[in-house]
Amino acid sequence: MSEKYLIINAGSSSLKFSLYVMPEQVEIINGLVEKIGNNDSCYTLKFNNQKIEKDRIINNHTEAVKVMLEELISYNLIDGVEDIKGIGHRVLHGGEFYSNSVIIDDDVLSNIKSLTKLGPLHHPGEIAGIESMNEVLPTVPQVAVFDTAFHQTMPIENYMYAVPYDWYEENGVRKYGFHGTSHKYITEKMQSILNNDEINLIICHIGSGASISCIQNGKCIDTTMGLTPLDGLIMGTRSGTIDSSIIEYISKEKNLSIEQITSILNKNSGLIGIAGKNDFRDLENLANNGDRKAQLAIQMMKKSIIKYIAQYYFELGGNLDAIVFTAGIGENAINLREDLVKSLSNIMGIELDQEANNNISRYNSNQSGFISKPESKTKVIVLPTNEEYMILKDTYNLSKQLKEKNIKRY
């Protein structure tokens, strides 16, 4: 029997949503409420090859949820709120509490709130989304899908920092990793493609935000992002790993607070900090026209990716089934993939299939496939990620389990 499920991604002033029919996994509408709390708030709906845009003052997330439900009913996409059987939320940080998705109850919500100190930019909006849904749809199961959960299998020597141990015990300072929903999706897809549950992978989730994970026997043993998503690779607007003493130095040199510097490292560094652009397509165009800063930014990004691939290759003892490129840049930046593979080819025994690489991107008929030749020692594949599918799958399964056990959320 078909049922309808909502997927929610709430920000501090936004509410992104999709409505699916399950188990068919068919999306029937998606929408975005923007500028919540402002006088120019608005929302967009996309369904049946239509795009509808409306302006309306929406004061808070609860009003945004009510508007969303009004529109779903007015366009006959649901008969009433009782049609919605489960709600899935993307949540940034699960800390050490959660290694899997969970039904949200009072204890789970309390834990999410306690982790706001580790996710100050994301958690307030996500909590507002959960609480608003609970206010309007109090009997509908809600599921939290955590960006950090998949990485909870890392061994302690890989997630600890060499700082006073009480920082970990008392303040939770450790590597958590992010993009876990994407890395989990890719791992499961590759287990199916290669028919091997004990798979060893290096997954390169390269988008505006970027991270690489090291998968051994189907589980994450290391990843590039750390306590926060700022660590690791050079990204669109994030610096990635830097010498931490830079913060004190620049604070004194430019009379900036730690909060100001942290904001700069998150929002005005990385590719945009070096070259003034964070869209990789813009950077490539500039670089091809001789812009030296754009060329430098791309080269620095390549170096940071190669460094972590090499590190994880040695962590796996050279026992690697495949390198996977995914996310916006990984799926579409044909020249970047070529350069990365060629830089790694001699050491890792990769032979690039030039034609396959050239023909794979989101804008071509081929959106996934191997870009290494069959005789390559190490396989390289482009595989689109699908984080929303993972949220939907967990929401559907956990909501069904709750119903089968006849358990109420509260």
Secondary structure, 3 states (H helix, E strand, C coil): CCEEEEEEEECCCCEEEEEEEECCCEEEEEEEEECCCCCCCEEEEEECCEEEEEECCCCCHHHHHHHHHHHHHHCCCCCCHHHEEEEEEEECCCCCCCCCCEECCHHHHHHHHHHHHCCCCCHHHHHHHHHHHHHHCCCCCEEEEECCHHHHHCCHHHHCCCCCHHHHHHHCCCCCCCCHHHHHHHHHHHHHHCCCCCCCEEEEEECCCEEEEEEECCEEEEECCCCCCCCCCCCCCCCCCCCCHHHHHHHHHHCCCHHHHHHHHHHCCHHHHHHCCCCHHHHHHHHHCCCHHHHHHHHHHHHHHHHHHHHHHHHCCCCCCEEEEEHHHHHHCHHHHHHHHHHHHHHHCCCECHHHHHCECCCCCECCEECECCCCCCEEEECCCCHHHHHHHHHHHHHHHHHHCCCCCC
